[in-house]
Every structure is written in structure tokens, then in C-alpha cells.
Amino acid sequence: MMFIPTNRRAHSGSALLLAFALVAAEIPAHAETCSPHAEAQASNERIVREAFEGWAAGGSVFDILAPDVVWTIHGSGPVAGTYRGVEDFAQRASGPLVSRLAAPLVPDLHHIWASGDTVIIRFGASSTTTSGNPYRNQFVWIFRMEDGAVTEAEAFLDLAAYQEVVDRNEPRSD
């Protein structure tokens, strides 16, 4: 037996439900995972995850930065600001901290979220300063990816902990 609507509103609603049902029946369950958007998102997440795994093994996460990356450190303090290019970021933001660490930072990845061209990474990192004290910090980085490289980055971290290392430790004499 077929349902026959008794008024126009009921008919419109039934037609809409029928249309949704027909469309849903035509879309495979895996359609979203097969889209170019989903493939790029999965690729971006994989690239960042592998970079962090490489960093934890002694490599550099910064290998995935585009040469002209725009990196912004949010907050207040001497290191907060926007850096243009890998060289600028390395010299003025990363370098002052890294030069005062006796060993490379070791990341502890908590989670990675990816959505389209954006990858968000929450992690901790630790090392020992040149004066022998521990350095620990928590980070959230937000990367915008293009063609497998980070073109824009935003960083959130405890800038007071960063600055304390820079102010109270002598740089290594490499």
C-alpha cells in the first residue's frame, strides 16, 4: 500500500524524504574518504606525523617547512611575532632557545588533527639546558599545508618558560 499525502505540506515533506533516501542510496559509504579533499587531508596528517616521528628519532620537524614559511608565535614577550622564511624563524625564534639546550628537544606527540589543508598538533617537548636544568614546554602548532609543505604556521607555547631558558643560560659554543 502506498502512502498518499492529504495536503501539500505533507506531500513536500514526503518528497524531500524520498529524495534524501534516493541520494543516500546512490552514495557509497566510503565516498568521503575517496574525495580529493579527504586524500589531501590524510596526506597532510601523514606528512606531519612522519615529521614528528623523525624529530623524536633525532631528525628535524622543520624539514617540512616551505622556504618562505610565515611563522607566527602568539603571546607576549621578545620572541612573540611573525617570522618570514625558514632562515628568519631559525635565527630569531628557534635559534636562541636551541643554542641554550645541551641536547635536542624531544617531542612527545599528544594528538594531531587534520582538516583540509590545516593540521593542528598538540605536543610537549623537553630537554636539558646548558646549565643542566630541565626544560619542558607544551605546544600547539597550527600548520597550513600546500603541496606537502608548511606554508603558514602558528605556535602557542609557554613563552615565559622559553624566555627563562634564553635569559638564564649561555649558548653552546658549537
C-alpha positions in Angstrom: 0.0 0.0 0.0 1.3 3.4 -0.9 1.0 6.5 1.3 -0.9 9.3 -0.4 -0.4 12.7 1.3 -3.5 14.6 2.2 -2.1 18.1 2.0 0.6 20.0 0.1 2.9 20.3 3.2 2.8 16.6 3.8 3.5 15.9 0.1 6.5 18.3 0.1 7.9 16.6 3.2 7.4 13.1 1.8 9.0 14.1 -1.5 12.0 15.6 0.4 12.5 12.4 2.5 12.2 10.3 -0.7 14.8 12.4 -2.4 17.2 12.1 0.5 16.7 8.4 0.6 17.4 8.0 -3.1 20.5 10.2 -2.9 21.8 8.3 0.1 21.3 5.0 -1.6 23.5 6.2 -4.5 26.4 7.4 -2.4 28.8 4.7 -1.3 29.7 4.7 2.4 33.3 5.4 1.6 32.7 8.4 -0.7 34.0 11.0 1.7 37.3 9.1 2.2 37.8 8.9 -1.6 37.4 12.6 -2.3 40.4 14.7 -3.2 39.8 16.8 -0.1 39.9 13.7 2.2 43.0 12.4 0.4 44.8 15.7 0.8 43.8 15.9 4.5 45.1 12.3 5.1 48.3 13.1 3.2 48.9 16.3 5.3 48.3 14.4 8.5 50.7 11.6 7.4 53.4 14.1 6.4 53.2 15.9 9.8 53.0 12.7 11.8 56.1 11.3 10.0 58.0 14.6 10.5 57.3 14.4 14.3 58.3 10.7 14.4 61.5 11.7 12.6 62.1 14.5 15.1 61.6 12.2 18.0 64.2 9.9 16.4 66.8 12.7 16.1 65.8 14.4 12.9 64.2 17.8 12.3 60.5 18.6 12.0 61.5 21.8 10.2 62.3 19.8 7.0 58.6 20.1 6.0 58.6 23.9 6.1 58.4 25.8 2.8 61.4 28.1 2.4 59.1 31.1 2.6 57.0 29.9 5.5 55.2 32.6 7.6 55.5 31.5 11.2 53.7 33.4 14.0 54.3 32.9 17.6 51.3 34.1 19.6 51.6 35.8 23.0 53.7 38.5 24.5 57.4 38.6 25.1 60.5 39.1 23.0 60.0 36.1 20.8 56.3 36.7 20.0 55.7 37.9 16.5 55.7 36.9 12.9 58.8 35.4 11.1 59.1 35.3 7.3 61.0 32.5 5.9 62.8 29.5 7.4 66.1 31.5 7.9 64.3 34.3 9.8 62.5 31.8 12.0 65.6 29.7 12.7 67.8 32.7 13.6 65.4 34.8 15.7 62.9 32.3 17.2 64.2 28.8 17.3 68.0 29.6 17.5 68.0 31.5 20.8 66.3 28.6 22.5 68.0 25.6 20.8 71.5 27.2 21.3 70.9 27.1 25.1 69.9 23.4 25.2 72.5 20.8 25.9 70.6 18.2 23.8 68.0 18.5 21.1 64.3 18.9 22.1 62.5 15.6 22.3 58.8 15.9 21.3 56.1 13.9 23.0 53.2 13.9 20.5 49.8 14.1 22.2 47.5 14.4 19.2 47.2 15.5 15.6 44.0 16.8 14.0 43.7 17.4 10.3 41.0 19.3 8.3 41.6 20.0 4.7 44.9 22.0 4.4 45.1 22.6 8.1 46.9 20.3 10.6 46.9 21.0 14.4 49.5 19.4 16.6 49.4 19.3 20.4 52.7 18.1 21.9 55.1 18.5 24.7 58.9 18.8 24.4 61.7 18.5 26.8 65.5 18.8 27.0 68.2 19.9 29.4 69.6 23.4 29.3 73.3 24.3 29.0 73.3 24.9 32.8 72.0 21.4 33.4 68.4 22.3 34.3 65.4 20.7 32.7 63.3 22.5 30.1 59.8 21.4 29.4 57.1 23.1 27.5 53.7 22.4 26.0 52.9 23.4 22.4 50.0 23.8 20.0 51.1 24.3 16.4 48.7 25.0 13.6 50.1 24.3 10.1 48.6 25.3 6.8 49.9 23.0 4.1 50.3 23.3 0.4 51.8 20.6 -1.8 53.1 18.7 1.2 54.9 21.7 2.8 54.0 24.0 5.7 53.4 27.5 4.2 51.9 29.1 7.4 52.4 28.2 11.0 51.0 29.5 14.2 52.6 28.5 17.6 51.2 28.6 21.1 53.5 27.8 24.0 54.6 29.0 27.4 56.7 32.0 26.4 57.8 32.6 30.0 59.5 29.2 30.1 61.1 29.8 26.7 62.4 33.2 27.8 63.7 31.9 31.1 65.9 29.4 29.2 67.2 32.2 26.9 67.8 34.7 29.8 69.4 32.2 32.3 71.6 30.0 30.1 74.7 30.6 28.0 74.6 29.5 24.4 76.5 26.4 23.4 79.9 27.0 21.9 79.5 24.7 18.9 
